[in-house]
Amino acid sequence: MRVFTARACLTHAPGAGHPDQPSRLAAVHAALQSHRGVELIEAPGAPIEPLLRCHERSYLDRVAAMSAVGGGELGPDTTINAHSWTATLAATGAALAALNHALAGAGHAFAAIRPPGHHALPDRAMGFCIVNHVAVLAEAARHRGFERILIVDWDVHHGNGTQAMVERESRTHFVSMHQWPWYPGSGSADERGVGNCFNLPMAAGLPPQAYVESLWRGIDRATTGWQPDVILVSAGYDGMQGDPLGGFTLEPEHYAAWIGRLRERFAATPIVALMEGGYAPLRLAAGVVATVDALS
């Protein structure tokens, strides 16, 4: 099983006390390096062109310029340093390498990256996210002729940035199960886009099987009479029991179960999962390993 990553992702450092520390990805790297059957692939950074399909050039130029002078505040919760622009391009590059691997028929793929992406909007950063990697992948896949994209977002927070980018694109179906009410405040069930958005707001502290079945019902609704060409997973692990930024009760085996169901139902469809949230590093690493095992 190939996992795509970039060591440059470790250089993005928002500062002491911020939840998105380099130790998150370092723990994932350590767990995967010691896990039999996993090959970590160092991917090249992305050029800016794929990002421009989703983000405004003026915004990307502002991120690059701010990083070039040492960093600063992109928003109230998104801080960057001198290396953050390089790290962001590295993260998108690893995600694109994973997509290319899967679309070539070489097998499902996982991208172990940071900073995360699913809150990023076309013209601004949000929620620790600078570039919306999964939205970039959706456009990259469509650019290669894969028209129908299913995005599954199981992060504990609603993928508001992703929804904003796809809610008028009927060829992309977006399923998000997330804690409600919770940051960022979006994701009610009546936010349907053009009928292509399937939001599943859930209370904290439920038995894990309630979350497992809710997400699967959403996937079932989103794909009844509709077959995806590609499945992209915004794989956040802040829904795990004990995560400091969430209140769900999931364990590693529940993420593996979702991947297993996706593989069974969509046997011929490539799956690419990319890391989003998860702020207890060892728990995050366990969730990633379970997902990678299920993908393989």
BELHU-V164740 format. One record per pair of residues at least 6 apart in sequence whose C-alpha atoms are under 8 Angstrom apart, sorted by the first residue. I is the first residue (numbers start at 1). GAP is how many residues later the second one is. D is the distance in Angstrom with one decimal. If there is no record, write none. Layout:
# BELHU-V164740
[[I & GAP & D] [I & GAP & D]]
This chain:
# BELHU-V164740
[[1 & 36 & 6.2] [1 & 37 & 4.9] [1 & 38 & 6.1] [1 & 106 & 8.0] [1 & 108 & 7.4] [1 & 291 & 7.3] [1 & 292 & 7.9] [1 & 294 & 7.8] [1 & 295 & 5.5] [2 & 36 & 6.0] [2 & 37 & 4.9] [2 & 38 & 6.0] [2 & 39 & 6.7] [2 & 107 & 6.2] [2 & 108 & 7.2] [3 & 35 & 7.0] [3 & 36 & 6.1] [3 & 37 & 5.0] [3 & 38 & 6.0] [3 & 95 & 7.4] [3 & 106 & 6.2] [3 & 107 & 5.0] [3 & 108 & 5.7] [3 & 109 & 6.8] [3 & 289 & 7.9] [4 & 36 & 5.9] [4 & 37 & 4.8] [4 & 38 & 6.2] [4 & 39 & 6.2] [4 & 90 & 5.3] [4 & 91 & 7.1] [4 & 93 & 6.8] [4 & 94 & 5.9] [4 & 105 & 7.6] [4 & 106 & 6.3] [4 & 107 & 4.7] [4 & 108 & 6.2] [5 & 35 & 6.9] [5 & 36 & 6.1] [5 & 37 & 5.3] [5 & 38 & 5.9] [5 & 86 & 7.1] [5 & 89 & 5.1] [5 & 90 & 7.8] [5 & 106 & 5.8] [5 & 107 & 5.1] [5 & 108 & 5.9] [6 & 35 & 7.9] [6 & 36 & 5.1] [6 & 37 & 5.7] [6 & 38 & 7.3] [6 & 39 & 8.0] [6 & 84 & 5.9] [6 & 85 & 6.7] [6 & 88 & 6.4] [6 & 107 & 7.2] [7 & 35 & 7.3] [8 & 78 & 6.9] [8 & 79 & 5.1] [8 & 82 & 6.2] [9 & 13 & 7.8] [9 & 16 & 7.9] [9 & 77 & 7.9] [9 & 78 & 4.4] [9 & 79 & 7.0] [9 & 81 & 6.2] [9 & 82 & 6.1] [9 & 104 & 6.3] [9 & 105 & 5.6] [9 & 106 & 7.1] [10 & 12 & 5.0] [10 & 13 & 7.9] [10 & 15 & 6.8] [10 & 16 & 7.3] [10 & 77 & 7.3] [10 & 104 & 7.5] [11 & 11 & 7.1] [11 & 72 & 5.8] [11 & 73 & 6.9] [11 & 76 & 6.4] [12 & 10 & 7.0] [12 & 68 & 6.9] [12 & 69 & 6.4] [12 & 70 & 7.9] [12 & 71 & 5.6] [12 & 72 & 4.6] [12 & 75 & 5.8] [12 & 102 & 8.0] [12 & 103 & 7.3] [13 & 7 & 7.8] [13 & 8 & 6.3] [13 & 9 & 6.5] [13 & 67 & 6.8] [13 & 68 & 6.2] [13 & 70 & 7.9] [13 & 71 & 7.3] [14 & 6 & 7.2] [14 & 7 & 7.1] [14 & 64 & 7.4] [14 & 65 & 5.0] [14 & 66 & 5.3] [14 & 67 & 6.4] [15 & 6 & 7.8] [15 & 64 & 7.7] [19 & 260 & 6.2] [20 & 95 & 7.3] [20 & 108 & 7.1] [20 & 259 & 6.9] [23 & 258 & 6.6] [24 & 254 & 7.8] [24 & 255 & 6.8] [24 & 256 & 7.4] [24 & 257 & 4.6] [24 & 258 & 7.9] [24 & 260 & 7.3] [24 & 261 & 7.8] [25 & 87 & 7.2] [25 & 88 & 6.9] [25 & 89 & 7.0] [25 & 256 & 7.6] [27 & 254 & 5.8] [27 & 255 & 6.2] [27 & 257 & 8.0] [27 & 258 & 5.9] [28 & 84 & 7.5] [28 & 253 & 7.5] [28 & 254 & 7.7] [28 & 256 & 7.1] [28 & 257 & 4.4] [28 & 258 & 7.9] [28 & 260 & 7.1] [28 & 261 & 8.0] [29 & 83 & 8.0] [31 & 254 & 6.2] [31 & 255 & 7.6] [31 & 258 & 7.2] [32 & 6 & 6.4] [32 & 8 & 7.5] [32 & 257 & 6.6] [33 & 6 & 7.6] [33 & 7 & 7.1] [35 & 254 & 7.9] [42 & 52 & 7.5] [43 & 47 & 7.5] [43 & 50 & 6.3] [43 & 51 & 5.0] [43 & 54 & 6.5] [44 & 46 & 6.5] [44 & 49 & 5.7] [44 & 50 & 6.8] [45 & 41 & 7.7] [45 & 44 & 5.1] [45 & 45 & 4.1] [45 & 46 & 7.2] [45 & 47 & 7.0] [45 & 48 & 4.4] [45 & 49 & 7.1] [46 & 43 & 5.1] [46 & 44 & 6.2] [46 & 45 & 8.0] [46 & 46 & 5.8] [46 & 47 & 4.1] [46 & 48 & 7.8] [46 & 50 & 7.6] [47 & 42 & 7.2] [47 & 46 & 7.8] [48 & 41 & 7.7] [50 & 86 & 6.4] [50 & 89 & 7.9] [50 & 90 & 6.8] [51 & 80 & 7.6] [51 & 85 & 6.0] [53 & 83 & 7.0] [53 & 86 & 6.8] [54 & 68 & 5.9] [54 & 78 & 7.8] [54 & 81 & 6.8] [54 & 82 & 6.2] [54 & 85 & 7.8] [54 & 111 & 7.2] [55 & 66 & 7.4] [55 & 67 & 4.2] [55 & 68 & 6.1] [55 & 76 & 7.7] [56 & 66 & 5.8] [56 & 67 & 5.6] [58 & 65 & 7.9] [59 & 63 & 7.9] [59 & 64 & 5.3] [59 & 65 & 6.5] [63 & 11 & 7.6] [63 & 22 & 6.6] [64 & 21 & 5.5] [66 & 6 & 6.5] [66 & 16 & 7.8] [67 & 13 & 6.7] [67 & 14 & 5.7] [67 & 15 & 4.5] [67 & 16 & 6.4] [67 & 17 & 6.2] [67 & 18 & 6.0] [68 & 14 & 5.7] [68 & 15 & 7.9] [69 & 13 & 6.6] [70 & 11 & 5.4] [70 & 12 & 4.1] [70 & 13 & 7.9] [71 & 8 & 7.4] [71 & 9 & 4.9] [71 & 10 & 3.9] [71 & 11 & 5.1] [71 & 13 & 7.7] [72 & 7 & 5.8] [72 & 8 & 5.5] [72 & 9 & 6.5] [73 & 6 & 4.6] [73 & 7 & 6.4] [74 & 6 & 7.1] [74 & 50 & 7.6] [74 & 51 & 6.2] [75 & 50 & 6.4] [75 & 51 & 6.5] [76 & 50 & 8.0] [77 & 49 & 6.7] [77 & 50 & 5.8] [77 & 51 & 6.1] [78 & 47 & 6.7] [78 & 48 & 6.1] [78 & 49 & 6.2] [78 & 50 & 4.6] [78 & 51 & 6.9] [78 & 52 & 7.8] [79 & 49 & 7.4] [87 & 27 & 7.6] [87 & 28 & 7.5] [88 & 26 & 7.4] [88 & 27 & 6.5] [88 & 42 & 7.1] [88 & 43 & 6.9] [91 & 22 & 5.2] [91 & 23 & 6.0] [91 & 24 & 7.1] [91 & 42 & 7.8] [92 & 39 & 7.9] [92 & 41 & 5.7] [92 & 44 & 8.0] [94 & 17 & 6.0] [94 & 18 & 7.8] [94 & 19 & 7.3] [95 & 15 & 7.9] [95 & 16 & 5.3] [95 & 18 & 7.7] [95 & 38 & 7.0] [95 & 42 & 7.3] [95 & 179 & 6.6] [96 & 41 & 6.4] [96 & 44 & 8.0] [98 & 11 & 5.3] [98 & 12 & 6.2] [98 & 13 & 6.1] [98 & 174 & 6.6] [99 & 10 & 7.2] [99 & 38 & 7.1] [99 & 42 & 7.7] [99 & 173 & 6.1] [101 & 6 & 6.9] [101 & 7 & 7.6] [101 & 8 & 7.0] [102 & 6 & 5.2] [102 & 7 & 6.1] [102 & 168 & 5.6] [102 & 169 & 6.9] [102 & 170 & 6.8] [103 & 167 & 6.5] [105 & 165 & 7.4] [107 & 163 & 7.0] [107 & 189 & 7.9] [108 & 162 & 5.7] [108 & 163 & 5.1] [108 & 164 & 5.9] [108 & 187 & 6.0] [108 & 188 & 7.1] [109 & 162 & 6.6] [109 & 163 & 4.9] [109 & 164 & 6.5] [109 & 183 & 7.9] [109 & 186 & 7.1] [110 & 162 & 5.7] [110 & 163 & 4.8] [110 & 164 & 5.6] [110 & 165 & 7.9] [110 & 182 & 6.7] [111 & 161 & 7.7] [111 & 162 & 6.3] [111 & 163 & 4.6] [111 & 164 & 6.3] [112 & 162 & 6.2] [112 & 163 & 5.5] [113 & 161 & 7.1] [113 & 162 & 5.8] [113 & 163 & 7.7] [114 & 161 & 7.3] [114 & 162 & 7.3] [115 & 13 & 6.8] [115 & 14 & 6.0] [115 & 15 & 7.1] [115 & 161 & 7.8] [116 & 12 & 6.7] [116 & 13 & 5.1] [116 & 14 & 7.5] [116 & 15 & 7.9] [116 & 16 & 7.7] [116 & 17 & 7.7] [116 & 159 & 6.8] [116 & 160 & 4.6] [116 & 161 & 6.5] [117 & 11 & 7.7] [117 & 12 & 4.5] [117 & 13 & 6.2] [117 & 14 & 5.4] [117 & 15 & 4.2] [117 & 16 & 5.4] [117 & 17 & 7.1] [117 & 159 & 6.6] [118 & 11 & 6.7] [118 & 13 & 8.0] [118 & 14 & 5.3] [118 & 15 & 7.1] [118 & 16 & 6.9] [118 & 17 & 8.0] [118 & 41 & 5.0] [118 & 42 & 6.9] [118 & 43 & 5.5] [118 & 44 & 5.5] [118 & 116 & 7.3] [118 & 158 & 7.2] [119 & 6 & 7.4] [119 & 7 & 5.5] [119 & 8 & 5.7] [119 & 9 & 7.7] [119 & 10 & 5.7] [119 & 13 & 7.0] [119 & 39 & 7.9] [119 & 40 & 5.5] [119 & 41 & 5.5] [119 & 42 & 4.3] [119 & 43 & 6.7] [120 & 6 & 5.3] [120 & 7 & 7.4] [120 & 9 & 5.1] [120 & 10 & 5.5] [120 & 11 & 5.5] [120 & 12 & 5.1] [120 & 40 & 8.0] [120 & 41 & 4.9] [120 & 42 & 7.5] [121 & 10 & 7.7] [121 & 11 & 7.1] [121 & 40 & 4.7] [121 & 41 & 7.5] [121 & 43 & 7.1] [121 & 44 & 7.4] [122 & 39 & 7.8] [122 & 43 & 7.4] [124 & 6 & 7.4] [125 & 6 & 7.3] [127 & 57 & 7.9] [132 & 29 & 7.1] [132 & 30 & 6.9] [134 & 17 & 7.9] [134 & 28 & 7.3] [134 & 98 & 6.9] [134 & 99 & 7.7] [134 & 100 & 6.7] [134 & 140 & 7.6] [135 & 27 & 6.0] [135 & 30 & 6.9] [135 & 31 & 7.7] [137 & 95 & 7.9] [138 & 11 & 6.5] [138 & 34 & 8.0] [138 & 94 & 7.6] [141 & 6 & 7.5] [141 & 89 & 7.7] [142 & 6 & 7.7] [142 & 7 & 7.9] [146 & 83 & 5.7] [146 & 84 & 6.9] [147 & 24 & 6.5] [147 & 82 & 6.6] [148 & 23 & 5.0] [148 & 24 & 5.8] [148 & 25 & 7.8] [148 & 79 & 7.4] [148 & 80 & 4.9] [148 & 81 & 5.2] [148 & 82 & 6.8] [149 & 22 & 6.5] [149 & 23 & 4.7] [149 & 24 & 6.3] [149 & 79 & 5.5] [149 & 80 & 6.0] [149 & 81 & 5.2] [149 & 82 & 6.1] [149 & 83 & 7.4] [150 & 22 & 5.8] [150 & 23 & 4.9] [150 & 24 & 6.1] [150 & 25 & 7.8] [150 & 78 & 5.8] [150 & 79 & 7.9] [150 & 80 & 6.3] [150 & 81 & 4.8] [150 & 82 & 6.2] [151 & 21 & 7.3] [151 & 22 & 6.2] [151 & 23 & 4.8] [151 & 24 & 6.2] [151 & 80 & 6.0] [151 & 81 & 4.8] [151 & 82 & 5.7] [151 & 83 & 7.3] [152 & 22 & 6.2] [152 & 23 & 4.9] [152 & 24 & 6.1] [152 & 67 & 7.7] [152 & 79 & 7.5] [152 & 80 & 6.3] [152 & 81 & 4.8] [152 & 82 & 6.1] [153 & 6 & 6.8] [153 & 21 & 7.7] [153 & 22 & 6.1] [153 & 23 & 4.6] [153 & 24 & 6.6] [153 & 80 & 5.8] [153 & 81 & 4.5] [153 & 82 & 6.4] [153 & 83 & 7.6] [154 & 22 & 6.1] [154 & 23 & 5.6] [154 & 24 & 6.8] [154 & 61 & 7.8] [154 & 79 & 7.7] [154 & 80 & 6.4] [154 & 81 & 5.9] [154 & 82 & 6.0] [154 & 83 & 7.9] [154 & 85 & 7.8] [155 & 21 & 7.9] [155 & 22 & 7.3] [155 & 23 & 6.5] [155 & 79 & 6.8] [155 & 80 & 6.1] [155 & 81 & 3.9] [155 & 82 & 6.1] [155 & 83 & 6.3] [155 & 84 & 6.3] [155 & 121 & 6.9] [155 & 122 & 6.4] [156 & 21 & 7.2] [156 & 22 & 4.6] [156 & 23 & 5.5] [156 & 80 & 6.9] [156 & 81 & 7.4] [156 & 82 & 5.6] [156 & 83 & 4.8] [156 & 90 & 6.2] [156 & 92 & 7.3] [157 & 21 & 5.1] [157 & 22 & 6.1] [157 & 25 & 7.0] [157 & 26 & 6.2] [157 & 27 & 7.0] [157 & 89 & 8.0] [158 & 18 & 6.4] [158 & 19 & 7.1] [158 & 20 & 5.3] [158 & 21 & 7.5] [158 & 25 & 7.4] [158 & 26 & 6.7] [158 & 27 & 7.9] [158 & 28 & 6.6] [158 & 29 & 5.8] [159 & 17 & 6.9] [159 & 28 & 7.8] [160 & 24 & 7.4] [160 & 26 & 6.4] [160 & 27 & 7.0] [163 & 11 & 7.0] [163 & 34 & 7.4] [166 & 6 & 6.5] [166 & 7 & 8.0] [166 & 8 & 7.6] [167 & 25 & 7.5] [167 & 26 & 4.4] [167 & 27 & 6.3] [167 & 29 & 6.7] [167 & 30 & 6.5] [168 & 25 & 6.0] [168 & 26 & 5.8] [169 & 25 & 7.4] [169 & 27 & 7.6] [170 & 24 & 6.3] [170 & 25 & 7.4] [170 & 26 & 5.8] [171 & 25 & 7.9] [172 & 24 & 6.7] [173 & 23 & 4.7] [173 & 24 & 6.0] [173 & 25 & 7.7] [173 & 49 & 6.4] [174 & 22 & 6.3] [174 & 23 & 4.8] [174 & 24 & 6.0] [174 & 48 & 7.7] [175 & 22 & 6.1] [175 & 23 & 4.7] [175 & 24 & 5.9] [175 & 25 & 7.6] [175 & 40 & 7.8] [175 & 43 & 6.4] [175 & 44 & 6.5] [175 & 47 & 7.2] [176 & 11 & 7.8] [176 & 22 & 6.5] [176 & 23 & 5.0] [176 & 24 & 6.0] [176 & 39 & 7.6] [177 & 22 & 6.1] [177 & 23 & 4.5] [177 & 24 & 5.9] [177 & 25 & 7.0] [177 & 34 & 7.9] [177 & 37 & 7.5] [177 & 38 & 5.9] [178 & 9 & 7.8] [178 & 22 & 6.4] [178 & 23 & 5.3] [178 & 24 & 5.9] [179 & 22 & 5.8] [179 & 23 & 4.9] [179 & 24 & 5.7] [179 & 25 & 6.1] [179 & 67 & 7.5] [179 & 68 & 7.4] [179 & 69 & 7.4] [180 & 21 & 5.1] [180 & 22 & 5.3] [180 & 23 & 5.6] [180 & 24 & 7.5] [181 & 20 & 7.8] [181 & 22 & 7.5] [187 & 12 & 5.7] [187 & 13 & 7.5] [187 & 14 & 6.6] [188 & 11 & 6.2] [188 & 12 & 7.3] [188 & 13 & 6.2] [189 & 9 & 7.0] [189 & 10 & 4.9] [189 & 11 & 6.0] [189 & 12 & 6.6] [190 & 9 & 7.7] [191 & 6 & 6.9] [191 & 7 & 7.7] [191 & 8 & 7.0] [192 & 6 & 6.3] [192 & 7 & 7.6] [196 & 26 & 7.3] [197 & 25 & 8.0] [198 & 20 & 6.3] [198 & 23 & 7.9] [198 & 24 & 6.7] [199 & 19 & 7.6] [200 & 14 & 7.1] [200 & 15 & 7.1] [200 & 18 & 7.0] [202 & 9 & 7.6] [204 & 42 & 7.8] [204 & 43 & 4.8] [204 & 44 & 5.2] [204 & 45 & 7.9] [205 & 42 & 5.8] [205 & 43 & 5.5] [205 & 44 & 6.2] [206 & 42 & 6.9] [206 & 43 & 6.8] [207 & 42 & 6.6] [208 & 40 & 7.4] [208 & 41 & 5.3] [208 & 42 & 5.2] [208 & 43 & 7.8] [208 & 46 & 7.8] [211 & 39 & 7.8] [212 & 42 & 6.7] [212 & 46 & 7.3] [216 & 42 & 7.5] [228 & 41 & 7.2] [229 & 40 & 6.0] [229 & 41 & 7.5] [230 & 39 & 5.8] [230 & 40 & 5.4] [230 & 41 & 6.3] [231 & 38 & 7.0] [231 & 39 & 6.3] [231 & 40 & 4.8] [231 & 41 & 6.4] [232 & 39 & 5.9] [232 & 40 & 5.0] [232 & 41 & 5.8] [232 & 42 & 7.8] [233 & 38 & 7.5] [233 & 39 & 6.2] [233 & 40 & 4.4] [233 & 41 & 6.3] [234 & 39 & 6.2] [234 & 40 & 5.6] [234 & 41 & 6.5] [234 & 42 & 6.1] [235 & 38 & 6.0] [235 & 39 & 5.6] [235 & 40 & 4.9] [235 & 41 & 5.4] [235 & 42 & 7.5] [236 & 39 & 5.9] [236 & 40 & 4.3] [236 & 41 & 4.3] [236 & 42 & 5.8] [237 & 39 & 7.3] [237 & 40 & 5.6] [237 & 41 & 4.3] [237 & 42 & 7.8] [237 & 46 & 7.9] [237 & 47 & 5.7] [237 & 50 & 6.4] [237 & 51 & 7.9] [238 & 6 & 7.8] [238 & 7 & 6.5] [238 & 8 & 5.8] [238 & 10 & 8.0] [238 & 39 & 5.5] [238 & 40 & 3.9] [238 & 41 & 6.2] [238 & 42 & 7.8] [238 & 46 & 7.6] [239 & 7 & 5.8] [239 & 8 & 6.7] [239 & 9 & 4.8] [239 & 10 & 6.5] [239 & 11 & 5.9] [239 & 39 & 7.5] [240 & 6 & 7.7] [240 & 7 & 7.9] [240 & 8 & 6.0] [240 & 9 & 5.4] [240 & 10 & 4.4] [240 & 11 & 5.5] [240 & 12 & 7.6] [240 & 38 & 7.9] [240 & 43 & 7.4] [241 & 6 & 7.1] [241 & 7 & 5.9] [241 & 8 & 4.1] [241 & 9 & 5.4] [241 & 10 & 6.5] [242 & 7 & 7.5] [242 & 38 & 7.8] [243 & 35 & 6.9] [243 & 36 & 6.1] [243 & 37 & 5.7] [243 & 40 & 8.0] [244 & 35 & 6.6] [244 & 36 & 7.0] [245 & 34 & 7.1] [251 & 36 & 7.3] [252 & 34 & 6.2] [252 & 35 & 4.5] [252 & 36 & 7.8] [252 & 38 & 5.7] [252 & 39 & 7.7] [253 & 34 & 7.8] [253 & 37 & 6.4] [255 & 32 & 6.9] [255 & 35 & 6.9] [255 & 36 & 5.9] [256 & 34 & 5.5] [256 & 35 & 5.0] [256 & 37 & 7.5] [256 & 38 & 5.2] [257 & 37 & 7.7] [259 & 32 & 6.9] [259 & 35 & 6.0] [259 & 36 & 6.5] [260 & 34 & 6.1] [260 & 35 & 7.6] [263 & 6 & 7.8] [263 & 32 & 7.9] [271 & 24 & 7.9] [275 & 13 & 7.9] [278 & 6 & 5.3]]
